[in-house]
Amino acid sequence: MSGLDEAIAVMDGDPEIGILALNVTGGAFPTDYLVHMEDNIDFIGCGAIIRNELFKKIGGFAEWLFIYTHEWEYAIRCMEAGYRIRYFAHCYVDHRTSVINRSPKRQKVFSVRNEMAIVYKFFDKKDRGKYVARVYLNNLKGVYRLGLRSLPWYYEALKEFFKLRKQLVHTPVRREVQDFYSKSCWSTRRFFKII
């Protein structure tokens, strides 16, 4: 059996799996750090099998995000609909990322903006301020890797988030979905034990 045949068999054998994340190699976002057959929120859209029933129930990717992090927003809606996302390591997808319009600045501005917007839209009102702050501060650690030239990008992401926030309709998810997301997503974890 090929990796794809095995992946389809996994989907056929477990109707609770809404998305089967595949082993994405190459490109900017490989998934080889994930644990085989473990539930998570991480998947790359180019390397995932999405159950047709789930797609009909929740629709496609959110257009309001424009670019980057669509998968995390889709994951939270998938879990809210009662499905799981599971990683399957034995089916490989070679992701050849286009370099057109994918500058480090653009990736950072939209990723940070979108991560904050996802939390703001879906998390409980009493928690979301704390989690939005965590997302921003944890992403800000990227200055160490990207250098001081990237500092204005984070400010721009914050400005873009405040603009986008006005358009978002708060649709809180169940507590267990929020908790799973906040434990699974690196940027929503505690910031240096401070917040």
ZATI-752956 format. One record per atom (N, C-alpha, C, O): x, y, z; residue number from 1; atom name. Coordinates in nm, 3 decimals, m for minus. Example, Ala and Ser with C-alpha at 12.3 -4.5 7.8 and 13.67 -1.06 7.14 Angstrom:
<pts>
1.319;m0.569;0.780;1;N
1.230;m0.450;0.780;1;CA
1.320;m0.330;0.780;1;C
1.424;m0.332;0.846;1;O
1.285;m0.225;0.708;2;N
1.367;m0.106;0.714;2;CA
1.290;0.003;0.787;2;C
1.341;0.114;0.804;2;O
</pts>
This chain:
<pts>
0.084;m0.119;0.000;1;N
0.000;0.000;0.000;1;CA
0.088;0.125;0.000;1;C
0.191;0.130;0.068;1;O
0.048;0.224;m0.075;2;N
0.122;0.350;m0.075;2;CA
0.085;0.430;0.048;2;C
m0.013;0.400;0.117;2;O
0.163;0.534;0.076;3;N
0.132;0.621;0.188;3;CA
m0.005;0.684;0.176;3;C
m0.075;0.701;0.275;3;O
m0.044;0.719;0.053;4;N
m0.175;0.779;0.032;4;CA
m0.286;0.677;0.057;4;C
m0.388;0.710;0.118;4;O
m0.267;0.554;0.012;5;N
m0.366;0.449;0.039;5;CA
m0.381;0.426;0.189;5;C
m0.492;0.410;0.239;5;O
m0.269;0.425;0.261;6;N
m0.273;0.407;0.406;6;CA
m0.347;0.524;0.473;6;C
m0.427;0.503;0.564;6;O
m0.321;0.645;0.426;7;N
m0.386;0.764;0.483;7;CA
m0.537;0.757;0.461;7;C
m0.615;0.788;0.552;7;O
m0.579;0.718;0.342;8;N
m0.722;0.707;0.314;8;CA
m0.784;0.599;0.401;8;C
m0.897;0.615;0.449;8;O
m0.712;0.489;0.422;9;N
m0.762;0.382;0.510;9;CA
m0.780;0.432;0.653;9;C
m0.876;0.395;0.720;9;O
m0.689;0.516;0.700;10;N
m0.701;0.575;0.834;10;CA
m0.827;0.661;0.841;10;C
m0.903;0.652;0.938;10;O
m0.848;0.743;0.741;11;N
m0.969;0.828;0.737;11;CA
m1.095;0.742;0.734;11;C
m1.191;0.769;0.806;11;O
m1.094;0.638;0.650;12;N
m1.211;0.550;0.640;12;CA
m1.238;0.477;0.771;12;C
m1.353;0.447;0.803;12;O
m1.132;0.449;0.847;13;N
m1.146;0.372;0.971;13;CA
m1.185;0.454;1.092;13;C
m1.220;0.397;1.196;13;O
m1.178;0.586;1.083;14;N
m1.210;0.668;1.199;14;CA
m1.288;0.792;1.155;14;C
m1.228;0.892;1.114;14;O
m1.421;0.788;1.163;15;N
m1.504;0.900;1.116;15;CA
m1.490;1.026;1.201;15;C
m1.539;1.132;1.161;15;O
m1.424;1.018;1.317;16;N
m1.403;1.137;1.399;16;CA
m1.287;1.223;1.348;16;C
m1.275;1.339;1.388;16;O
m1.203;1.168;1.262;17;N
m1.093;1.247;1.205;17;CA
m1.151;1.332;1.093;17;C
m1.200;1.280;0.993;17;O
m1.144;1.463;1.110;18;N
m1.191;1.555;1.007;18;CA
m1.080;1.594;0.912;18;C
m1.102;1.616;0.793;18;O
m0.959;1.602;0.967;19;N
m0.842;1.639;0.887;19;CA
m0.729;1.544;0.922;19;C
m0.697;1.523;1.039;19;O
m0.670;1.487;0.819;20;N
m0.551;1.405;0.839;20;CA
m0.433;1.485;0.784;20;C
m0.419;1.503;0.663;20;O
m0.350;1.532;0.875;21;N
m0.232;1.610;0.837;21;CA
m0.126;1.513;0.786;21;C
m0.096;1.413;0.852;21;O
m0.069;1.542;0.671;22;N
0.031;1.454;0.612;22;CA
0.171;1.507;0.639;22;C
0.187;1.619;0.687;22;O
0.269;1.427;0.610;23;N
0.409;1.461;0.636;23;CA
0.461;1.552;0.524;23;C
0.503;1.503;0.418;23;O
0.457;1.680;0.547;24;N
0.501;1.778;0.448;24;CA
0.652;1.795;0.458;24;C
0.706;1.825;0.564;24;O
0.718;1.774;0.345;25;N
0.864;1.790;0.339;25;CA
0.895;1.907;0.247;25;C
0.814;1.941;0.160;25;O
1.010;1.966;0.265;26;N
1.048;2.079;0.181;26;CA
0.966;2.202;0.211;26;C
0.877;2.199;0.296;26;O
0.996;2.308;0.143;27;N
0.921;2.431;0.162;27;CA
0.950;2.496;0.295;27;C
1.040;2.456;0.368;27;O
0.872;2.597;0.326;28;N
0.894;2.677;0.447;28;CA
0.835;2.615;0.572;28;C
0.872;2.654;0.683;28;O
0.743;2.520;0.557;29;N
0.670;2.471;0.672;29;CA
0.665;2.318;0.678;29;C
0.557;2.260;0.663;29;O
0.778;2.251;0.698;30;N
0.774;2.104;0.710;30;CA
0.704;2.062;0.839;30;C
0.701;2.138;0.937;30;O
0.648;1.942;0.840;31;N
0.572;1.895;0.956;31;CA
0.635;1.774;1.024;31;C
0.569;1.704;1.101;31;O
0.760;1.748;0.996;32;N
0.824;1.628;1.051;32;CA
0.847;1.633;1.202;32;C
0.891;1.534;1.260;32;O
0.817;1.743;1.266;33;N
0.830;1.754;1.412;33;CA
0.708;1.697;1.485;33;C
0.712;1.676;1.606;33;O
0.601;1.672;1.412;34;N
0.478;1.621;1.473;34;CA
0.492;1.472;1.505;34;C
0.576;1.403;1.447;34;O
0.409;1.423;1.595;35;N
0.413;1.283;1.638;35;CA
0.306;1.205;1.562;35;C
0.189;1.245;1.558;35;O
0.348;1.093;1.502;36;N
0.259;1.008;1.422;36;CA
0.133;0.970;1.500;36;C
0.142;0.921;1.613;36;O
0.018;0.992;1.440;37;N
m0.115;0.957;1.491;37;CA
m0.153;1.031;1.619;37;C
m0.239;0.986;1.694;37;O
m0.090;1.144;1.643;38;N
m0.126;1.226;1.759;38;CA
m0.220;1.338;1.713;38;C
m0.204;1.393;1.605;38;O
m0.318;1.371;1.798;39;N
m0.407;1.484;1.770;39;CA
m0.330;1.615;1.788;39;C
m0.250;1.628;1.880;39;O
m0.356;1.710;1.700;40;N
m0.290;1.841;1.707;40;CA
m0.369;1.942;1.625;40;C
m0.472;1.908;1.565;40;O
m0.322;2.066;1.623;41;N
m0.386;2.168;1.540;41;CA
m0.305;2.199;1.415;41;C
m0.351;2.270;1.326;41;O
m0.184;2.146;1.409;42;N
m0.094;2.178;1.298;42;CA
m0.120;2.091;1.176;42;C
m0.118;1.968;1.183;42;O
m0.145;2.157;1.067;43;N
m0.143;2.090;0.937;43;CA
m0.116;2.198;0.834;43;C
m0.143;2.316;0.856;43;O
m0.063;2.156;0.722;44;N
m0.036;2.248;0.613;44;CA
m0.139;2.217;0.504;44;C
m0.154;2.101;0.463;44;O
m0.208;2.318;0.457;45;N
m0.318;2.297;0.362;45;CA
m0.280;2.218;0.239;45;C
m0.362;2.143;0.186;45;O
m0.157;2.233;0.192;46;N
m0.116;2.160;0.072;46;CA
m0.093;2.012;0.101;46;C
m0.083;1.932;0.008;46;O
m0.084;1.975;0.229;47;N
m0.056;1.838;0.266;47;CA
m0.151;1.786;0.371;47;C
m0.110;1.748;0.480;47;O
m0.278;1.785;0.337;48;N
m0.378;1.736;0.432;48;CA
m0.495;1.678;0.354;48;C
m0.526;1.720;0.243;48;O
m0.558;1.581;0.417;49;N
m0.683;1.527;0.363;49;CA
m0.795;1.579;0.452;49;C
m0.796;1.555;0.573;49;O
m0.889;1.650;0.391;50;N
m1.001;1.707;0.465;50;CA
m1.126;1.628;0.429;50;C
m1.161;1.615;0.311;50;O
m1.192;1.576;0.529;51;N
m1.313;1.497;0.508;51;CA
m1.418;1.583;0.438;51;C
m1.444;1.696;0.480;51;O
m1.478;1.531;0.333;52;N
m1.579;1.603;0.256;52;CA
m1.696;1.648;0.344;52;C
m1.746;1.760;0.330;52;O
m1.739;1.561;0.433;53;N
m1.848;1.593;0.525;53;CA
m1.814;1.716;0.611;53;C
m1.900;1.801;0.636;53;O
m1.688;1.725;0.657;54;N
m1.644;1.841;0.734;54;CA
m1.647;1.966;0.648;54;C
m1.697;2.070;0.691;54;O
m1.593;1.956;0.527;55;N
m1.591;2.071;0.437;55;CA
m1.733;2.123;0.411;55;C
m1.756;2.244;0.410;55;O
m1.826;2.031;0.390;56;N
m1.965;2.073;0.367;56;CA
m2.024;2.140;0.491;56;C
m2.109;2.229;0.480;56;O
m1.981;2.096;0.607;57;N
m2.035;2.148;0.733;57;CA
m1.979;2.286;0.769;57;C
m2.055;2.373;0.811;57;O
m1.847;2.307;0.753;58;N
m1.787;2.433;0.799;58;CA
m1.733;2.522;0.687;58;C
m1.690;2.634;0.713;58;O
m1.736;2.473;0.564;59;N
m1.689;2.553;0.452;59;CA
m1.538;2.544;0.435;59;C
m1.472;2.456;0.490;59;O
m1.486;2.638;0.358;60;N
m1.343;2.639;0.328;60;CA
m1.265;2.731;0.420;60;C
m1.311;2.770;0.528;60;O
m1.146;2.764;0.375;61;N
m1.059;2.851;0.453;61;CA
m1.120;2.991;0.465;61;C
m1.192;3.035;0.376;61;O
m1.091;3.059;0.574;62;N
m1.144;3.194;0.601;62;CA
m1.073;3.297;0.514;62;C
m0.952;3.315;0.523;62;O
m1.149;3.363;0.431;63;N
m1.092;3.463;0.341;63;CA
m1.043;3.586;0.417;63;C
m0.954;3.656;0.368;63;O
m1.099;3.615;0.534;64;N
m1.060;3.734;0.609;64;CA
m0.915;3.729;0.655;64;C
m0.858;3.832;0.691;64;O
m0.854;3.611;0.655;65;N
m0.714;3.600;0.696;65;CA
m0.618;3.640;0.584;65;C
m0.504;3.677;0.611;65;O
m0.661;3.634;0.461;66;N
m0.586;3.668;0.341;66;CA
m0.473;3.570;0.313;66;C
m0.478;3.498;0.214;66;O
m0.372;3.565;0.398;67;N
m0.259;3.475;0.374;67;CA
m0.198;3.435;0.509;67;C
m0.194;3.514;0.603;67;O
m0.153;3.314;0.517;68;N
m0.088;3.254;0.635;68;CA
m0.186;3.225;0.749;68;C
m0.282;3.298;0.772;68;O
m0.160;3.117;0.817;69;N
m0.232;3.069;0.937;69;CA
m0.376;3.025;0.911;69;C
m0.452;3.004;1.006;69;O
m0.417;3.010;0.785;70;N
m0.552;2.962;0.757;70;CA
m0.579;2.828;0.825;70;C
m0.689;2.800;0.871;70;O
m0.476;2.747;0.828;71;N
m0.491;2.613;0.884;71;CA
m0.529;2.617;1.032;71;C
m0.611;2.536;1.076;71;O
m0.471;2.707;1.108;72;N
m0.502;2.715;1.251;72;CA
m0.647;2.759;1.272;72;C
m0.715;2.708;1.361;72;O
m0.692;2.853;1.191;73;N
m0.831;2.897;1.201;73;CA
m0.923;2.782;1.161;73;C
m1.026;2.760;1.225;73;O
m0.887;2.710;1.056;74;N
m0.968;2.597;1.010;74;CA
m0.969;2.486;1.116;74;C
m1.071;2.421;1.137;74;O
m0.856;2.466;1.181;75;N
m0.846;2.364;1.285;75;CA
m0.941;2.393;1.400;75;C
m1.006;2.302;1.452;75;O
m0.949;2.517;1.440;76;N
m1.036;2.551;1.553;76;CA
m1.184;2.530;1.515;76;C
m1.263;2.486;1.599;76;O
m1.220;2.560;1.391;77;N
m1.358;2.535;1.347;77;CA
m1.385;2.384;1.332;77;C
m1.495;2.337;1.360;77;O
m1.284;2.311;1.288;78;N
m1.294;2.166;1.275;78;CA
m1.323;2.102;1.411;78;C
m1.413;2.020;1.424;78;O
m1.246;2.142;1.511;79;N
m1.265;2.086;1.645;79;CA
m1.399;2.129;1.705;79;C
m1.465;2.050;1.773;79;O
m1.439;2.251;1.680;80;N
m1.568;2.299;1.731;80;CA
m1.683;2.220;1.668;80;C
m1.788;2.202;1.730;80;O
m1.663;2.172;1.545;81;N
m1.765;2.091;1.477;81;CA
m1.764;1.945;1.524;81;C
m1.845;1.865;1.478;81;O
m1.673;1.911;1.615;82;N
m1.671;1.777;1.673;82;CA
m1.574;1.680;1.609;82;C
m1.578;1.560;1.638;82;O
m1.486;1.731;1.524;83;N
m1.387;1.645;1.458;83;CA
m1.249;1.663;1.519;83;C
m1.224;1.757;1.595;83;O
m1.160;1.571;1.486;84;N
m1.021;1.578;1.532;84;CA
m0.929;1.599;1.412;84;C
m0.966;1.574;1.298;84;O
m0.809;1.647;1.442;85;N
m0.703;1.660;1.343;85;CA
m0.591;1.569;1.389;85;C
m0.544;1.579;1.503;85;O
m0.550;1.482;1.302;86;N
m0.449;1.385;1.340;86;CA
m0.336;1.387;1.237;86;C
m0.359;1.406;1.118;86;O
m0.215;1.367;1.285;87;N
m0.097;1.367;1.198;87;CA
m0.064;1.225;1.155;87;C
m0.058;1.134;1.237;87;O
m0.042;1.207;1.025;88;N
m0.007;1.077;0.967;88;CA
0.129;1.089;0.899;88;C
0.141;1.153;0.795;88;O
0.230;1.029;0.958;89;N
0.368;1.047;0.913;89;CA
0.406;0.967;0.789;89;C
0.509;0.995;0.728;89;O
0.325;0.868;0.749;90;N
0.366;0.777;0.643;90;CA
0.322;0.817;0.503;90;C
0.340;0.740;0.408;90;O
0.264;0.933;0.488;91;N
0.227;0.984;0.356;91;CA
0.298;1.118;0.338;91;C
0.273;1.213;0.412;91;O
0.385;1.126;0.239;92;N
0.471;1.243;0.219;92;CA
0.417;1.334;0.110;92;C
0.367;1.289;0.007;92;O
0.429;1.463;0.135;93;N
0.393;1.565;0.037;93;CA
0.512;1.658;0.024;93;C
0.558;1.715;0.123;93;O
0.562;1.674;m0.098;94;N
0.673;1.765;m0.123;94;CA
0.616;1.904;m0.151;94;C
0.554;1.928;m0.254;94;O
0.638;1.995;m0.057;95;N
0.584;2.130;m0.068;95;CA
0.690;2.221;m0.128;95;C
0.789;2.255;m0.062;95;O
0.670;2.258;m0.251;96;N
0.763;2.351;m0.317;96;CA
0.702;2.490;m0.309;96;C
0.621;2.529;m0.393;96;O
0.743;2.564;m0.207;97;N
0.687;2.695;m0.178;97;CA
0.727;2.796;m0.284;97;C
0.844;2.805;m0.322;97;O
0.631;2.872;m0.331;98;N
0.659;2.980;m0.423;98;CA
0.728;3.094;m0.347;98;C
0.689;3.126;m0.234;98;O
0.827;3.153;m0.408;99;N
0.895;3.266;m0.345;99;CA
0.832;3.399;m0.385;99;C
0.869;3.505;m0.333;99;O
0.737;3.394;m0.477;100;N
0.672;3.516;m0.524;100;CA
0.586;3.573;m0.411;100;C
0.500;3.503;m0.356;100;O
0.608;3.697;m0.377;101;N
0.533;3.769;m0.273;101;CA
0.542;3.704;m0.135;101;C
0.450;3.719;m0.054;101;O
0.650;3.633;m0.106;102;N
0.665;3.569;0.025;102;CA
0.792;3.620;0.094;102;C
0.885;3.543;0.120;102;O
0.796;3.745;0.121;103;N
0.910;3.803;0.189;103;CA
0.902;3.771;0.338;103;C
0.792;3.748;0.389;103;O
1.014;3.769;0.410;104;N
1.009;3.747;0.555;104;CA
0.920;3.850;0.625;104;C
0.850;3.816;0.721;104;O
0.922;3.974;0.578;105;N
0.838;4.076;0.640;105;CA
0.690;4.043;0.623;105;C
0.614;4.048;0.720;105;O
0.651;4.010;0.503;106;N
0.510;3.980;0.476;106;CA
0.465;3.859;0.558;106;C
0.356;3.859;0.615;106;O
0.549;3.757;0.563;107;N
0.514;3.637;0.640;107;CA
0.496;3.672;0.788;107;C
0.400;3.626;0.850;107;O
0.585;3.751;0.843;108;N
0.578;3.783;0.985;108;CA
0.458;3.874;1.015;108;C
0.385;3.849;1.112;108;O
0.436;3.977;0.935;109;N
0.326;4.070;0.961;109;CA
0.192;3.996;0.958;109;C
0.112;4.009;1.050;109;O
0.168;3.917;0.853;110;N
0.038;3.850;0.841;110;CA
0.024;3.734;0.939;110;C
m0.084;3.711;0.992;110;O
0.132;3.661;0.965;111;N
0.122;3.550;1.061;111;CA
0.088;3.601;1.201;111;C
0.000;3.546;1.267;111;O
0.157;3.704;1.246;112;N
0.133;3.757;1.381;112;CA
m0.006;3.819;1.388;112;C
m0.081;3.794;1.483;112;O
m0.042;3.898;1.290;113;N
m0.176;3.958;1.286;113;CA
m0.284;3.851;1.292;113;C
m0.379;3.861;1.370;113;O
m0.269;3.748;1.210;114;N
m0.371;3.644;1.200;114;CA
m0.378;3.558;1.326;114;C
m0.488;3.522;1.369;114;O
m0.265;3.526;1.384;115;N
m0.267;3.447;1.507;115;CA
m0.341;3.522;1.618;115;C
m0.420;3.463;1.692;115;O
m0.316;3.652;1.629;116;N
m0.387;3.732;1.730;116;CA
m0.536;3.738;1.698;116;C
m0.619;3.731;1.788;116;O
m0.571;3.751;1.570;117;N
m0.711;3.761;1.529;117;CA
m0.787;3.631;1.556;117;C
m0.904;3.635;1.596;117;O
m0.723;3.517;1.535;118;N
m0.787;3.388;1.561;118;CA
m0.824;3.377;1.709;118;C
m0.936;3.339;1.743;118;O
m0.729;3.410;1.794;119;N
m0.755;3.405;1.938;119;CA
m0.865;3.504;1.976;119;C
m0.955;3.471;2.052;119;O
m0.857;3.624;1.923;120;N
m0.955;3.727;1.954;120;CA
m1.096;3.685;1.911;120;C
m1.192;3.710;1.984;120;O
m1.108;3.623;1.797;121;N
m1.238;3.583;1.744;121;CA
m1.298;3.463;1.819;121;C
m1.418;3.461;1.844;121;O
m1.216;3.365;1.854;122;N
m1.270;3.238;1.902;122;CA
m1.257;3.214;2.053;122;C
m1.329;3.130;2.106;122;O
m1.168;3.284;2.122;123;N
m1.150;3.256;2.264;123;CA
m1.250;3.334;2.348;123;C
m1.300;3.439;2.307;123;O
m1.278;3.280;2.466;124;N
m1.369;3.343;2.561;124;CA
m1.323;3.486;2.591;124;C
m1.203;3.513;2.600;124;O
m1.418;3.576;2.606;125;N
m1.384;3.718;2.627;125;CA
m1.296;3.741;2.749;125;C
m1.210;3.828;2.747;125;O
m1.317;3.663;2.855;126;N
m1.236;3.685;2.975;126;CA
m1.091;3.635;2.958;126;C
m1.004;3.673;3.035;126;O
m1.066;3.551;2.858;127;N
m0.932;3.494;2.836;127;CA
m0.857;3.557;2.718;127;C
m0.734;3.555;2.715;127;O
m0.930;3.610;2.624;128;N
m0.865;3.641;2.497;128;CA
m0.760;3.751;2.506;128;C
m0.663;3.749;2.430;128;O
m0.776;3.848;2.595;129;N
m0.673;3.951;2.610;129;CA
m0.539;3.892;2.649;129;C
m0.435;3.929;2.595;129;O
m0.542;3.800;2.744;130;N
m0.420;3.733;2.789;130;CA
m0.356;3.655;2.673;130;C
m0.235;3.659;2.654;130;O
m0.439;3.583;2.597;131;N
m0.385;3.502;2.489;131;CA
m0.337;3.586;2.370;131;C
m0.238;3.551;2.306;131;O
m0.405;3.695;2.341;132;N
m0.357;3.785;2.236;132;CA
m0.220;3.841;2.276;132;C
m0.130;3.849;2.192;132;O
m0.204;3.878;2.402;133;N
m0.074;3.927;2.450;133;CA
0.033;3.819;2.438;133;C
0.145;3.847;2.396;133;O
m0.001;3.696;2.474;134;N
0.095;3.586;2.461;134;CA
0.139;3.566;2.317;134;C
0.257;3.550;2.288;134;O
0.042;3.568;2.226;135;N
0.074;3.550;2.084;135;CA
0.172;3.657;2.039;135;C
0.272;3.628;1.973;135;O
0.143;3.781;2.074;136;N
0.229;3.890;2.030;136;CA
0.368;3.878;2.092;136;C
0.469;3.887;2.021;136;O
0.375;3.857;2.222;137;N
0.505;3.852;2.290;137;CA
0.586;3.730;2.249;137;C
0.707;3.741;2.231;137;O
0.522;3.615;2.233;138;N
0.596;3.496;2.189;138;CA
0.649;3.513;2.048;138;C
0.759;3.469;2.016;138;O
0.570;3.576;1.963;139;N
0.619;3.602;1.827;139;CA
0.732;3.704;1.828;139;C
0.825;3.696;1.747;139;O
0.726;3.799;1.919;140;N
0.828;3.903;1.929;140;CA
0.967;3.844;1.956;140;C
1.069;3.906;1.926;140;O
0.970;3.725;2.013;141;N
1.099;3.658;2.035;141;CA
1.172;3.634;1.903;141;C
1.294;3.613;1.902;141;O
1.099;3.637;1.792;142;N
1.158;3.618;1.660;142;CA
1.260;3.723;1.623;142;C
1.339;3.704;1.530;142;O
1.261;3.835;1.694;143;N
1.360;3.940;1.668;143;CA
1.501;3.886;1.687;143;C
1.594;3.926;1.617;143;O
1.517;3.793;1.782;144;N
1.649;3.732;1.804;144;CA
1.698;3.661;1.678;144;C
1.816;3.669;1.645;144;O
1.608;3.594;1.609;145;N
1.645;3.518;1.489;145;CA
1.651;3.608;1.366;145;C
1.741;3.595;1.283;145;O
1.556;3.700;1.355;146;N
1.545;3.782;1.234;146;CA
1.626;3.912;1.241;146;C
1.651;3.975;1.138;146;O
1.667;3.951;1.360;147;N
1.745;4.073;1.376;147;CA
1.659;4.195;1.402;147;C
1.537;4.192;1.386;147;O
1.725;4.302;1.443;148;N
1.653;4.425;1.478;148;CA
1.576;4.486;1.360;148;C
1.478;4.557;1.380;148;O
1.620;4.457;1.239;149;N
1.549;4.510;1.122;149;CA
1.403;4.465;1.120;149;C
1.319;4.529;1.056;149;O
1.373;4.354;1.191;150;N
1.237;4.300;1.190;150;CA
1.146;4.365;1.295;150;C
1.025;4.345;1.291;150;O
1.201;4.442;1.385;151;N
1.121;4.502;1.492;151;CA
1.000;4.582;1.439;151;C
0.891;4.569;1.494;151;O
1.017;4.665;1.334;152;N
0.900;4.737;1.281;152;CA
0.791;4.645;1.225;152;C
0.675;4.685;1.220;152;O
0.827;4.524;1.184;153;N
0.729;4.431;1.131;153;CA
0.627;4.393;1.238;153;C
0.508;4.379;1.210;153;O
0.675;4.376;1.360;154;N
0.587;4.339;1.470;154;CA
0.492;4.454;1.506;154;C
0.376;4.432;1.541;154;O
0.543;4.575;1.497;155;N
0.459;4.692;1.520;155;CA
0.351;4.700;1.411;155;C
0.235;4.728;1.439;155;O
0.393;4.675;1.287;156;N
0.297;4.676;1.176;156;CA
0.191;4.567;1.194;156;C
0.073;4.589;1.167;156;O
0.232;4.449;1.240;157;N
0.138;4.339;1.265;157;CA
0.035;4.380;1.370;157;C
m0.083;4.350;1.357;157;O
0.080;4.448;1.474;158;N
m0.009;4.494;1.579;158;CA
m0.110;4.596;1.525;158;C
m0.228;4.588;1.557;158;O
m0.063;4.690;1.445;159;N
m0.152;4.789;1.384;159;CA
m0.255;4.721;1.294;159;C
m0.373;4.755;1.296;159;O
m0.209;4.624;1.215;160;N
m0.300;4.552;1.125;160;CA
m0.403;4.470;1.204;160;C
m0.518;4.459;1.163;160;O
m0.360;4.414;1.317;161;N
m0.454;4.340;1.401;161;CA
m0.563;4.433;1.454;161;C
m0.680;4.398;1.450;161;O
m0.526;4.550;1.503;162;N
m0.626;4.643;1.556;162;CA
m0.726;4.687;1.449;162;C
m0.843;4.711;1.479;162;O
m0.680;4.697;1.325;163;N
m0.772;4.730;1.215;163;CA
m0.867;4.613;1.187;163;C
m0.987;4.632;1.173;163;O
m0.811;4.492;1.180;164;N
m0.889;4.373;1.150;164;CA
m0.987;4.341;1.262;164;C
m1.099;4.295;1.236;164;O
m0.948;4.364;1.384;165;N
m1.029;4.332;1.502;165;CA
m1.168;4.394;1.494;165;C
m1.266;4.335;1.540;165;O
m1.177;4.512;1.438;166;N
m1.306;4.582;1.428;166;CA
m1.406;4.507;1.340;166;C
m1.527;4.524;1.355;166;O
m1.356;4.424;1.250;167;N
m1.442;4.352;1.156;167;CA
m1.482;4.212;1.207;167;C
m1.572;4.149;1.151;167;O
m1.418;4.165;1.312;168;N
m1.438;4.028;1.357;168;CA
m1.563;4.014;1.443;168;C
m1.588;4.095;1.532;168;O
m1.639;3.911;1.417;169;N
m1.755;3.877;1.499;169;CA
m1.707;3.772;1.599;169;C
m1.655;3.667;1.561;169;O
m1.728;3.801;1.727;170;N
m1.682;3.708;1.830;170;CA
m1.770;3.583;1.827;170;C
m1.891;3.591;1.849;170;O
m1.708;3.469;1.800;171;N
m1.779;3.341;1.797;171;CA
m1.702;3.243;1.886;171;C
m1.625;3.161;1.836;171;O
m1.722;3.251;2.017;172;N
m1.644;3.168;2.109;172;CA
m1.668;3.018;2.090;172;C
m1.780;2.974;2.063;172;O
m1.561;2.944;2.104;173;N
m1.568;2.798;2.092;173;CA
m1.582;2.737;2.231;173;C
m1.565;2.805;2.332;173;O
m1.612;2.607;2.234;174;N
m1.623;2.537;2.362;174;CA
m1.489;2.544;2.437;174;C
m1.383;2.555;2.375;174;O
m1.495;2.539;2.569;175;N
m1.377;2.549;2.654;175;CA
m1.273;2.443;2.618;175;C
m1.153;2.473;2.615;175;O
m1.316;2.320;2.592;176;N
m1.219;2.215;2.561;176;CA
m1.146;2.240;2.428;176;C
m1.030;2.203;2.413;176;O
m1.213;2.304;2.333;177;N
m1.148;2.340;2.208;177;CA
m1.045;2.450;2.234;177;C
m0.931;2.441;2.188;177;O
m1.085;2.552;2.307;178;N
m0.993;2.661;2.341;178;CA
m0.872;2.607;2.416;178;C
m0.758;2.644;2.386;178;O
m0.894;2.520;2.513;179;N
m0.783;2.466;2.593;179;CA
m0.689;2.382;2.508;179;C
m0.567;2.393;2.521;179;O
m0.744;2.299;2.419;180;N
m0.659;2.216;2.333;180;CA
m0.576;2.304;2.240;180;C
m0.457;2.282;2.222;180;O
m0.641;2.404;2.182;181;N
m0.572;2.496;2.092;181;CA
m0.460;2.569;2.167;181;C
m0.347;2.577;2.118;181;O
m0.491;2.621;2.286;182;N
m0.392;2.701;2.359;182;CA
m0.273;2.616;2.406;182;C
m0.163;2.669;2.423;182;O
m0.294;2.487;2.427;183;N
m0.183;2.399;2.466;183;CA
m0.104;2.352;2.344;183;C
0.014;2.322;2.355;183;O
m0.170;2.346;2.229;184;N
m0.106;2.294;2.108;184;CA
m0.030;2.400;2.028;184;C
0.069;2.370;1.963;184;O
m0.076;2.521;2.034;185;N
m0.018;2.629;1.954;185;CA
0.097;2.694;2.032;185;C
0.076;2.743;2.143;185;O
0.214;2.695;1.975;186;N
0.332;2.746;2.046;186;CA
0.315;2.892;2.089;186;C
0.365;2.932;2.194;186;O
0.246;2.972;2.010;187;N
0.240;3.115;2.041;187;CA
0.140;3.150;2.150;187;C
0.143;3.261;2.202;187;O
0.052;3.056;2.187;188;N
m0.043;3.085;2.294;188;CA
0.005;3.032;2.429;188;C
m0.063;3.047;2.531;188;O
0.122;2.973;2.430;189;N
0.177;2.924;2.557;189;CA
0.230;3.039;2.640;189;C
0.250;3.150;2.589;189;O
0.253;3.013;2.767;190;N
0.299;3.119;2.858;190;CA
0.426;3.187;2.806;190;C
0.514;3.122;2.749;190;O
0.433;3.316;2.826;191;N
0.549;3.395;2.785;191;CA
0.642;3.409;2.904;191;C
0.614;3.487;2.996;191;O
0.752;3.336;2.904;192;N
0.853;3.341;3.011;192;CA
0.793;3.338;3.152;192;C
0.842;3.407;3.242;192;O
0.690;3.260;3.170;193;N
0.623;3.245;3.301;193;CA
0.569;3.376;3.356;193;C
0.541;3.387;3.476;193;O
0.553;3.476;3.270;194;N
0.504;3.607;3.313;194;CA
0.354;3.616;3.289;194;C
0.278;3.649;3.381;194;O
0.312;3.588;3.169;195;N
0.170;3.601;3.133;195;CA
0.123;3.472;3.069;195;C
0.006;3.461;3.031;195;O
</pts>
